[in-house]
Amino acid sequence: MFYYILYSLIIVIVAVFVVGMLFRKKIYREVDKLELWKNDILNRAIPEEIGKVKTLHMSGETEERFELWRSEWDEIVGTILPDIEEELFNIEEFANKYRFKRSKNLIDLLNNRLNSIEEQLKVMLGDIQTLVESEEKNRNEIGEILTQFENLEKELIRKRGSFGQTIKSLDTMVENIKKVFSSFDEATNKGNYLKARGLLTEVQSQLTLLQEYIEKLPSLLVQIQVTIPNECKNLRLGIQEMEDSGYYLKSYEFENQIQVIDKELENFTKDIQKLELEGLEEKLTKLSEKIDSMYGLLEDEVDSKKQVTEQIPVQKENLLQLDDKLQKLMAETNHVQLSYRITDDELKKQENIRKKLQDLTKQLQVIVDVTENEKQTFTSIQDMLEQWGSSIVEVKTNMEEAKARLDTLREDEWKAKETIVQLKQVLVNSKRMIRKSNIPGLPVHVMEKLKQGEEIIKKTTAQLEQVPLEMGRVNALINDAVKMVKDNEESILETIDEAELAEKLIQYGNRYRSQSEGIYEALTEAEKLFRDFHYEEAIEVTISAVKKYDPNVENKFVKEEEVTAS
């Protein structure tokens, strides 16, 4: 038991010793780092950087800053860094005595102090650089800036007459710039380079502004004092001239708009005298656009008057034509009503067309009245006329549709009339064909059929004129007439062919007339039958008589005729 306790105690003592040794090594490493950091700061070329200031004019702000920076560096080197060195020894001593917590606290404190020194030196070096660069920039830039100022001053004198009342403000601005130059020289001579830098930057801004004024003011003044006022004057004259010529322009309130422009120009004049130019170009552009817009309205009025003057006579004529078509449509409707049943809806549509046309007639009269009496702008009249034109097109379309519906209702009637015309033409053609054929005449049965065809056409025509119209009866008569006229045409063609064949056969048979008494009598009979229009019998008698002398006579003429006919 005793040995167990002894061994445990030895192990604890050894462990404590090892841990303590490790902590001391870590603290020693931290101390070495802090020592290196301190020495790095101590060995920096800070005095050389501060010494750069001595090349400047040592007075005023420059001298004050030099003394301040040198004092700060002396304090860092002479007091703060030695204190840090002493504290580093204390840290090692505390570590040797196993006072690790105290050592750690001192290490953190020294880290903070060295970081603070770094920040202090960073600010110091930045201020030194700013001061030195300010002096250098001032020295390098002042000549160019002075030249720019002198050139602008000369240009201001040369163009003095073009700046109007703004010249006072510009002169004041030039004097203020000269004062800033004087302040710059004074600050530079006193070594206040940072203040001089600020003054030089201010001068640069003022010169940029002065150059902008010199470039823009003449043009802006011309617009405010000459261009836009002249445009307003010409606009007023143009408006008055148009009103005297019969244009109604009061509703546009042009004068109120021009007065607003005049007022704005007055305000712009006050602003520009105070050199307040911000947004002025845009405002003047808007005024010009407003004037252009008014001119545009006047041009629209001129164009609209031309359109209205040209369109009113045209639309009057359109109205008269539509009214005439409406009268014809209604007359046709009344006529059709005698023969056909027209729906109430269709009659109502036609009545609506009539009422709409009456309304449009009144509207056109109103348009003519306001045009002649100058009661409205021509653009508004043109709008009215365009709307009226759209309405008249709609009425015309409705009227055409109504007419088409009537035509559809009478389609069978139109077809029947067209068929009658065609049948009459067939009859005329048939009669013409008979005359051209030079045949002696037509057989009685053919004449009867021809007469019947003419009578049925007359009967059908009369039936079409009956009121009310019975299309069933008309169509039945049409069918009969078509059949009969077609039969007549075929009969006439057949009769003409028979007459021509009979004539050829008789002429052929005459060569055998002297052969015998029988053939002589037969041919004489055939000739009589031919003259009595019995062509078929004449053919039969002739063939029968001639066959005795020419057995192939039928093949020669009848078959040949059939082939020719086919």
C-alpha positions as CSV (number, residue, x, y, z in Angstrom):
1,M,0.0,0.0,0.0
2,F,2.8,2.3,0.9
3,Y,4.6,1.7,-2.4
4,Y,1.4,2.3,-4.4
5,I,1.0,5.7,-2.8
6,L,4.6,6.5,-3.3
7,Y,4.5,5.5,-7.0
8,S,1.4,7.6,-7.6
9,L,2.9,10.6,-6.0
10,I,6.0,10.3,-8.2
11,I,3.8,10.1,-11.3
12,V,1.9,13.2,-10.3
13,I,5.1,15.1,-9.6
14,V,6.6,14.1,-13.0
15,A,3.3,15.0,-14.8
16,V,3.2,18.4,-13.2
17,F,6.8,19.0,-14.1
18,V,6.3,18.0,-17.8
19,V,3.1,20.1,-18.1
20,G,4.9,23.1,-16.6
21,M,7.8,22.7,-19.0
22,L,5.5,22.6,-22.0
23,F,3.7,25.8,-20.8
24,R,7.0,27.6,-20.3
25,K,8.1,26.6,-23.8
26,K,4.9,28.0,-25.3
27,I,5.2,31.2,-23.3
28,Y,8.9,31.6,-24.4
29,R,7.7,31.2,-28.1
30,E,5.1,34.0,-27.6
31,V,7.8,36.2,-25.9
32,D,10.1,35.6,-28.9
33,K,7.4,36.7,-31.3
34,L,6.7,39.8,-29.4
35,E,10.4,40.6,-29.2
36,L,10.7,40.3,-33.0
37,W,7.6,42.4,-33.5
38,K,9.0,45.1,-31.1
39,N,12.4,45.1,-32.8
40,D,10.7,45.3,-36.3
41,I,8.9,48.5,-35.2
42,L,12.0,49.9,-33.7
43,N,14.0,49.3,-36.9
44,R,11.5,50.8,-39.3
45,A,12.5,53.9,-41.3
46,I,9.9,56.1,-39.6
47,P,12.4,58.9,-38.9
48,E,13.2,59.1,-42.6
49,E,9.4,59.3,-43.5
50,I,9.0,62.1,-40.9
51,G,12.1,63.7,-42.3
52,K,10.4,64.1,-45.7
53,V,8.2,66.8,-44.2
54,K,11.3,68.9,-43.5
55,T,11.7,69.4,-47.2
56,L,8.5,71.4,-47.1
57,H,8.0,75.0,-45.9
58,M,8.2,74.5,-42.2
59,S,5.6,76.8,-40.8
60,G,2.0,76.7,-39.8
61,E,0.2,73.4,-40.2
62,T,3.2,71.6,-41.6
63,E,5.5,72.6,-38.7
64,E,2.8,71.6,-36.2
65,R,2.3,68.2,-37.8
66,F,6.0,67.6,-38.0
67,E,6.5,68.3,-34.3
68,L,3.5,66.1,-33.5
69,W,4.7,63.1,-35.5
70,R,8.3,63.4,-34.2
71,S,7.0,63.6,-30.7
72,E,4.8,60.5,-31.2
73,W,7.7,58.5,-32.6
74,D,10.0,59.6,-29.8
75,E,7.5,58.5,-27.3
76,I,7.1,55.1,-29.0
77,V,10.9,54.6,-29.2
78,G,11.9,56.2,-25.9
79,T,9.0,55.1,-23.6
80,I,6.5,52.6,-25.0
81,L,8.9,50.1,-26.6
82,P,11.3,50.0,-23.5
83,D,8.3,49.4,-21.3
84,I,7.3,46.5,-23.6
85,E,10.9,45.1,-23.3
86,E,10.7,45.2,-19.5
87,E,7.3,43.5,-19.6
88,L,8.8,40.7,-21.7
89,F,11.3,40.0,-19.0
90,N,8.5,39.9,-16.4
91,I,6.6,37.4,-18.6
92,E,9.6,35.0,-18.6
93,E,10.0,35.5,-14.8
94,F,6.4,34.7,-14.2
95,A,6.6,31.6,-16.4
96,N,9.7,30.4,-14.5
97,K,7.6,30.7,-11.3
98,Y,4.7,28.7,-12.9
99,R,2.5,31.8,-12.9
100,F,1.2,31.0,-16.3
101,K,-2.1,32.9,-16.0
102,R,-0.3,36.2,-15.2
103,S,2.1,35.5,-18.1
104,K,-0.8,35.0,-20.5
105,N,-2.5,38.2,-19.4
106,L,0.7,40.2,-20.0
107,I,1.1,38.6,-23.4
108,D,-2.4,39.6,-24.4
109,L,-1.8,43.2,-23.1
110,L,1.4,43.5,-25.1
111,N,-0.3,42.2,-28.2
112,N,-2.9,44.9,-27.9
113,R,-0.2,47.6,-27.2
114,L,1.8,46.6,-30.3
115,N,-1.4,46.5,-32.5
116,S,-2.2,50.0,-31.2
117,I,1.3,51.2,-32.2
118,E,0.8,49.6,-35.6
119,E,-2.4,51.5,-36.1
120,Q,-0.9,54.7,-34.8
121,L,2.0,54.4,-37.3
122,K,-0.3,53.5,-40.1
123,V,-2.3,56.7,-39.6
124,M,0.9,58.7,-39.1
125,L,2.5,57.5,-42.4
126,G,-0.8,58.0,-44.2
127,D,-1.0,61.6,-43.0
128,I,2.6,62.2,-43.9
129,Q,2.0,60.8,-47.4
130,T,-1.1,62.9,-47.8
131,L,0.7,66.1,-46.7
132,V,3.7,65.5,-49.0
133,E,1.4,64.4,-52.0
134,S,-0.8,67.4,-51.4
135,E,2.1,69.8,-51.7
136,E,3.4,68.0,-54.8
137,K,-0.1,67.9,-56.5
138,N,-0.7,71.6,-55.6
139,R,2.7,72.5,-57.1
140,N,2.1,70.5,-60.3
141,E,-1.5,71.5,-60.9
142,I,-1.7,75.2,-59.9
143,G,-0.1,76.3,-63.2
144,E,-2.5,74.4,-65.4
145,I,-5.5,75.5,-63.3
146,L,-4.3,79.2,-63.5
147,T,-4.0,78.9,-67.2
148,Q,-7.5,77.4,-67.5
149,F,-8.9,80.3,-65.4
150,E,-7.1,82.9,-67.5
151,N,-8.5,81.4,-70.7
152,L,-12.0,81.3,-69.3
153,E,-11.7,84.9,-68.1
154,K,-10.6,86.0,-71.6
155,E,-13.5,84.0,-73.2
156,L,-15.9,85.6,-70.8
157,I,-14.7,89.1,-71.8
158,R,-14.8,88.2,-75.5
159,K,-18.3,86.9,-75.4
160,R,-19.5,89.4,-72.7
161,G,-22.4,90.7,-74.9
162,S,-23.9,87.2,-75.3
163,F,-24.5,86.6,-71.5
164,G,-27.1,89.3,-71.0
165,Q,-28.1,90.0,-67.4
166,T,-26.2,86.9,-66.2
167,I,-22.9,88.7,-66.6
168,K,-23.2,90.1,-63.1
169,S,-23.4,86.7,-61.6
170,L,-20.6,85.5,-63.8
171,D,-18.4,88.4,-62.7
172,T,-19.2,87.7,-59.1
173,M,-18.2,84.1,-59.7
174,V,-14.9,85.1,-61.2
175,E,-14.1,87.4,-58.3
176,N,-14.9,84.6,-55.8
177,I,-12.5,82.3,-57.7
178,K,-9.8,84.9,-57.5
179,K,-10.3,85.1,-53.8
180,V,-10.0,81.3,-53.5
181,F,-6.7,81.6,-55.5
182,S,-5.5,84.2,-53.0
183,S,-6.5,81.9,-50.1
184,F,-4.6,79.1,-51.8
185,D,-1.4,81.1,-52.1
186,E,-1.7,82.2,-48.4
187,A,-2.3,78.7,-47.2
188,T,0.7,77.4,-49.3
189,N,3.0,80.1,-48.0
190,K,2.0,79.3,-44.4
191,G,2.7,75.6,-45.0
192,N,-1.0,74.7,-44.8
193,Y,-0.8,72.3,-47.7
194,L,-3.9,70.2,-46.8
195,K,-6.0,73.4,-46.6
196,A,-4.5,74.6,-49.9
197,R,-5.4,71.2,-51.4
198,G,-9.0,71.6,-50.5
199,L,-9.0,75.2,-51.9
200,L,-7.5,74.0,-55.1
201,T,-10.1,71.3,-55.5
202,E,-12.8,73.8,-54.9
203,V,-11.3,76.1,-57.6
204,Q,-11.3,73.1,-60.0
205,S,-15.0,72.5,-59.4
206,Q,-15.8,76.2,-59.8
207,L,-13.8,76.4,-63.1
208,T,-15.7,73.4,-64.4
209,L,-18.9,75.1,-63.6
210,L,-17.8,78.4,-65.1
211,Q,-16.8,76.6,-68.3
212,E,-20.2,75.0,-68.4
213,Y,-21.9,78.4,-67.9
214,I,-19.8,80.0,-70.7
215,E,-20.7,77.2,-73.1
216,K,-24.4,76.9,-72.3
217,L,-25.6,80.3,-71.3
218,P,-25.6,82.0,-74.7
219,S,-27.7,79.3,-76.3
220,L,-30.1,79.1,-73.3
221,L,-30.5,82.9,-73.3
222,V,-31.3,82.8,-77.0
223,Q,-33.9,80.2,-76.5
224,I,-35.5,82.0,-73.5
225,Q,-35.3,85.5,-74.9
226,V,-35.6,85.0,-78.6
227,T,-36.4,81.6,-80.1
228,I,-39.3,80.5,-77.9
229,P,-40.9,83.9,-77.6
230,N,-40.8,84.3,-81.4
231,E,-42.3,80.8,-81.8
232,C,-45.1,81.8,-79.4
233,K,-45.7,85.1,-81.4
234,N,-45.8,83.2,-84.7
235,L,-48.1,80.6,-83.1
236,R,-50.5,83.4,-82.0
237,L,-50.5,84.9,-85.4
238,G,-51.2,81.5,-87.0
239,I,-54.0,80.8,-84.7
240,Q,-55.6,84.2,-85.3
241,E,-55.2,83.8,-89.1
242,M,-56.9,80.4,-89.0
243,E,-59.7,81.6,-86.8
244,D,-60.3,84.5,-89.3
245,S,-60.3,81.8,-92.1
246,G,-63.2,79.9,-90.5
247,Y,-61.5,77.5,-88.1
248,Y,-63.0,76.9,-84.7
249,L,-60.1,76.6,-82.3
250,K,-61.4,77.8,-78.9
251,S,-61.8,74.3,-77.5
252,Y,-58.0,73.8,-77.7
253,E,-57.4,76.8,-75.3
254,F,-54.2,77.7,-77.2
255,E,-54.0,81.1,-75.6
256,N,-54.0,79.7,-72.0
257,Q,-51.2,77.3,-73.0
258,I,-49.1,80.0,-74.5
259,Q,-49.6,82.2,-71.4
260,V,-48.3,79.3,-69.3
261,I,-45.2,79.2,-71.6
262,D,-44.7,83.0,-71.2
263,K,-44.9,82.6,-67.4
264,E,-42.4,79.8,-67.4
265,L,-40.0,81.8,-69.6
266,E,-40.2,84.6,-67.0
267,N,-39.3,82.1,-64.2
268,F,-36.5,80.7,-66.3
269,T,-35.1,84.2,-66.8
270,K,-35.0,84.7,-63.1
271,D,-33.3,81.3,-62.6
272,I,-30.7,81.8,-65.3
273,Q,-29.8,85.3,-63.8
274,K,-28.9,83.4,-60.6
275,L,-27.0,80.8,-62.6
276,E,-29.5,78.1,-61.6
277,L,-29.3,75.9,-64.7
278,E,-30.1,72.5,-63.3
279,G,-32.7,70.8,-65.5
280,L,-33.2,74.0,-67.6
281,E,-32.3,72.4,-70.9
282,E,-34.8,69.7,-70.4
283,K,-37.5,72.2,-69.4
284,L,-36.8,74.3,-72.5
285,T,-37.0,71.2,-74.6
286,K,-40.4,70.4,-73.1
287,L,-41.6,73.9,-73.9
288,S,-40.5,73.5,-77.6
289,E,-42.2,70.2,-77.7
290,K,-45.4,71.8,-76.3
291,I,-45.2,74.4,-79.1
292,D,-44.6,71.8,-81.7
293,S,-47.6,69.9,-80.4
294,M,-49.8,73.0,-80.8
295,Y,-48.5,73.4,-84.3
296,G,-49.3,69.8,-84.9
297,L,-52.8,70.3,-83.8
298,L,-53.1,73.2,-86.2
299,E,-51.8,71.1,-89.1
300,D,-54.3,68.4,-88.1
301,E,-57.0,71.0,-88.3
302,V,-55.9,72.0,-91.8
303,D,-55.7,68.3,-93.0
304,S,-59.1,67.6,-91.3
305,K,-60.8,70.5,-93.0
306,K,-59.5,69.3,-96.4
307,Q,-60.8,65.8,-95.7
308,V,-64.1,67.0,-94.4
309,T,-64.6,69.4,-97.4
310,E,-63.8,66.5,-99.8
311,Q,-65.8,63.8,-98.0
312,I,-69.1,65.6,-97.3
313,P,-70.2,65.8,-101.0
314,V,-69.1,62.1,-101.5
315,Q,-71.1,61.0,-98.4
316,K,-74.1,63.0,-99.5
317,E,-74.0,61.1,-102.8
318,N,-73.6,57.8,-101.0
319,L,-76.6,58.7,-98.9
320,L,-78.7,59.5,-101.9
321,Q,-77.7,56.2,-103.6
322,L,-78.5,54.2,-100.5
323,D,-81.8,56.0,-100.1
324,D,-82.6,55.1,-103.8
325,K,-81.6,51.5,-103.2
326,L,-83.8,51.4,-100.1
327,Q,-86.8,52.6,-102.0
328,K,-86.2,49.9,-104.6
329,L,-85.7,47.3,-101.9
330,M,-89.0,48.2,-100.2
331,A,-90.9,48.3,-103.5
332,E,-89.5,44.9,-104.4
333,T,-90.4,43.7,-100.9
334,N,-94.0,44.9,-101.4
335,H,-94.1,43.2,-104.7
336,V,-92.7,40.0,-103.4
337,Q,-95.1,40.0,-100.5
338,L,-97.9,39.6,-103.0
339,S,-96.5,36.2,-104.0
340,Y,-94.4,35.1,-101.1
341,R,-94.7,35.0,-97.3
342,I,-92.0,37.3,-95.8
343,T,-91.2,36.7,-92.1
344,D,-92.0,39.5,-89.5
345,D,-88.3,39.4,-88.5
346,E,-87.2,40.2,-92.1
347,L,-89.7,43.0,-92.3
348,K,-88.5,44.3,-89.0
349,K,-84.9,44.3,-90.2
350,Q,-85.9,46.4,-93.3
351,E,-87.7,48.8,-91.0
352,N,-84.6,49.1,-88.9
353,I,-82.6,49.9,-92.0
354,R,-85.1,52.6,-93.0
355,K,-84.9,54.2,-89.5
356,K,-81.1,53.9,-89.3
357,L,-80.9,55.6,-92.7
358,Q,-83.2,58.4,-91.5
359,D,-81.0,58.9,-88.5
360,L,-77.9,59.0,-90.6
361,T,-79.5,61.6,-92.9
362,K,-80.1,63.8,-89.8
363,Q,-76.6,63.2,-88.5
364,L,-75.1,64.2,-91.8
365,Q,-77.1,67.3,-91.8
366,V,-75.8,68.1,-88.3
367,I,-72.2,67.5,-89.6
368,V,-72.9,69.8,-92.5
369,D,-74.4,72.4,-90.2
370,V,-71.5,72.5,-87.7
371,T,-69.0,72.6,-90.7
372,E,-70.7,75.6,-92.3
373,N,-71.4,77.5,-89.1
374,E,-67.9,76.9,-87.6
375,K,-69.3,75.4,-84.4
376,Q,-66.6,72.7,-83.9
377,T,-63.0,71.8,-84.7
378,F,-62.5,70.1,-88.0
379,T,-60.7,67.2,-86.3
380,S,-63.7,66.5,-84.2
381,I,-65.9,66.9,-87.3
382,Q,-63.7,64.4,-89.2
383,D,-64.0,61.9,-86.3
384,M,-67.8,62.3,-86.5
385,L,-67.7,61.9,-90.3
386,E,-65.5,58.8,-90.0
387,Q,-68.0,57.3,-87.5
388,W,-70.8,58.3,-89.8
389,G,-69.0,56.6,-92.7
390,S,-68.7,53.4,-90.7
391,S,-72.4,53.5,-89.9
392,I,-73.3,54.0,-93.5
393,V,-71.2,51.1,-94.6
394,E,-73.0,49.0,-92.0
395,V,-76.4,50.1,-93.4
396,K,-75.2,49.3,-96.9
397,T,-74.1,45.9,-95.9
398,N,-77.5,45.2,-94.1
399,M,-79.3,46.4,-97.2
400,E,-77.3,44.1,-99.5
401,E,-78.0,41.2,-97.2
402,A,-81.7,42.0,-97.2
403,K,-81.6,42.1,-101.0
404,A,-79.8,38.8,-101.1
405,R,-82.4,37.2,-98.9
406,L,-85.2,38.5,-101.2
407,D,-83.3,37.1,-104.2
408,T,-83.0,33.8,-102.5
409,L,-86.7,33.8,-101.9
410,R,-87.3,34.5,-105.6
411,E,-84.6,32.1,-106.8
412,D,-87.1,29.6,-108.4
413,E,-88.9,32.5,-110.0
414,W,-85.7,33.9,-111.5
415,K,-84.8,30.4,-112.7
416,A,-88.2,30.0,-114.3
417,K,-87.9,33.3,-116.1
418,E,-84.4,32.5,-117.3
419,T,-85.7,29.1,-118.6
420,I,-88.5,30.8,-120.5
421,V,-86.0,33.2,-122.1
422,Q,-83.9,30.2,-123.1
423,L,-86.9,28.4,-124.6
424,K,-87.9,31.4,-126.6
425,Q,-84.5,31.6,-128.0
426,V,-84.7,27.9,-129.0
427,L,-87.9,28.6,-130.9
428,V,-86.3,31.6,-132.6
429,N,-83.3,29.5,-133.5
430,S,-85.6,26.7,-134.9
431,K,-87.5,29.2,-137.1
432,R,-84.2,30.7,-138.3
433,M,-83.0,27.2,-139.1
434,I,-86.2,26.5,-141.1
435,R,-85.7,29.6,-143.2
436,K,-82.1,28.8,-143.9
437,S,-83.0,25.3,-145.0
438,N,-85.2,26.5,-147.9
439,I,-87.6,23.5,-147.5
440,P,-91.1,24.1,-149.0
441,G,-92.7,24.0,-145.6
442,L,-93.5,21.9,-142.5
443,P,-95.9,19.1,-142.1
444,V,-99.1,19.9,-140.3
445,H,-98.3,17.9,-137.2
446,V,-94.9,19.7,-136.9
447,M,-96.6,23.1,-137.3
448,E,-99.1,22.1,-134.6
449,K,-96.4,21.1,-132.2
450,L,-94.5,24.4,-132.9
451,K,-97.7,26.3,-132.2
452,Q,-98.3,24.3,-129.0
453,G,-94.8,25.1,-127.9
454,E,-95.3,28.9,-128.4
455,E,-98.6,28.7,-126.6
456,I,-97.2,26.8,-123.5
457,I,-94.4,29.4,-123.3
458,K,-97.0,32.2,-123.3
459,K,-99.1,30.4,-120.8
460,T,-96.1,29.9,-118.5
461,T,-95.1,33.6,-118.8
462,A,-98.7,34.6,-117.9
463,Q,-98.6,32.2,-115.0
464,L,-95.4,33.9,-113.7
465,E,-97.2,37.2,-113.7
466,Q,-100.1,35.9,-111.6
467,V,-100.5,37.3,-108.1
468,P,-100.2,35.5,-105.9
469,L,-97.5,33.4,-107.7
470,E,-98.0,29.7,-107.6
471,M,-94.6,28.3,-108.2
472,G,-95.8,24.7,-108.2
473,R,-98.0,25.4,-111.2
474,V,-95.2,27.5,-112.8
475,N,-92.7,24.7,-112.4
476,A,-95.1,22.1,-113.9
477,L,-95.7,24.4,-116.9
478,I,-91.9,24.9,-117.3
479,N,-91.3,21.2,-117.3
480,D,-94.0,20.7,-120.0
481,A,-92.6,23.6,-122.1
482,V,-89.0,22.3,-121.9
483,K,-90.2,18.9,-123.1
484,M,-92.3,20.3,-125.9
485,V,-89.8,22.7,-127.2
486,K,-87.1,20.0,-127.1
487,D,-89.5,17.7,-129.1
488,N,-90.2,20.5,-131.5
489,E,-86.5,21.1,-132.1
490,E,-85.9,17.5,-132.8
491,S,-89.0,17.2,-135.1
492,I,-87.9,20.3,-137.1
493,L,-84.3,18.9,-137.5
494,E,-85.8,15.5,-138.5
495,T,-88.2,17.2,-141.0
496,I,-85.4,19.2,-142.6
497,D,-83.3,16.1,-142.9
498,E,-86.2,14.2,-144.5
499,A,-86.9,17.1,-146.9
500,E,-83.3,17.3,-148.0
501,L,-83.1,13.5,-148.5
502,A,-86.4,13.5,-150.4
503,E,-85.1,16.2,-152.7
504,K,-81.8,14.3,-153.3
505,L,-83.7,11.0,-154.0
506,I,-86.1,12.7,-156.5
507,Q,-83.2,14.4,-158.3
508,Y,-81.4,11.0,-158.5
509,G,-84.6,9.2,-159.6
510,N,-85.1,11.7,-162.5
511,R,-82.4,9.9,-164.4
512,Y,-84.7,6.9,-164.6
513,R,-87.9,8.9,-165.3
514,S,-88.0,8.0,-169.0
515,Q,-87.4,4.3,-168.5
516,S,-91.1,3.5,-168.0
517,E,-94.5,4.9,-167.5
518,G,-94.6,3.5,-163.9
519,I,-91.5,5.2,-162.7
520,Y,-92.6,8.4,-164.3
521,E,-95.9,8.4,-162.4
522,A,-94.1,7.4,-159.2
523,L,-91.7,10.3,-159.4
524,T,-94.5,12.7,-160.3
525,E,-96.4,11.4,-157.2
526,A,-93.2,11.8,-155.1
527,E,-92.8,15.4,-156.3
528,K,-96.4,16.2,-155.3
529,L,-95.9,14.6,-151.9
530,F,-92.7,16.7,-151.5
531,R,-94.6,19.9,-152.4
532,D,-97.3,19.0,-149.9
533,F,-94.7,18.6,-147.2
534,H,-95.1,14.8,-146.9
535,Y,-91.4,14.2,-147.1
536,E,-91.3,10.8,-145.5
537,E,-93.9,9.4,-147.9
538,A,-92.0,11.1,-150.8
539,I,-88.9,9.2,-149.7
540,E,-90.7,5.9,-149.6
541,V,-92.3,6.3,-153.0
542,T,-89.1,7.4,-154.6
543,I,-87.0,4.5,-153.2
544,S,-89.7,2.0,-154.1
545,A,-89.7,3.2,-157.8
546,V,-86.0,3.6,-158.2
547,K,-85.1,0.2,-156.6
548,K,-86.2,-1.5,-159.8
549,Y,-83.3,0.2,-161.6
550,D,-80.9,0.7,-158.7
551,P,-81.3,-1.9,-156.0
552,N,-78.6,-0.1,-153.8
553,V,-80.4,3.3,-153.9
554,E,-81.4,3.0,-150.2
555,N,-77.9,2.2,-149.1
556,K,-76.5,5.1,-151.2
557,F,-78.8,7.7,-149.7
558,V,-80.6,6.5,-146.6
559,K,-77.5,4.8,-145.0
560,E,-75.3,7.7,-146.1
561,E,-77.7,10.2,-144.5
562,E,-77.8,8.2,-141.3
563,V,-73.9,8.2,-141.2
564,T,-73.8,11.9,-141.8
565,A,-76.4,12.6,-139.2
566,S,-74.5,10.5,-136.6
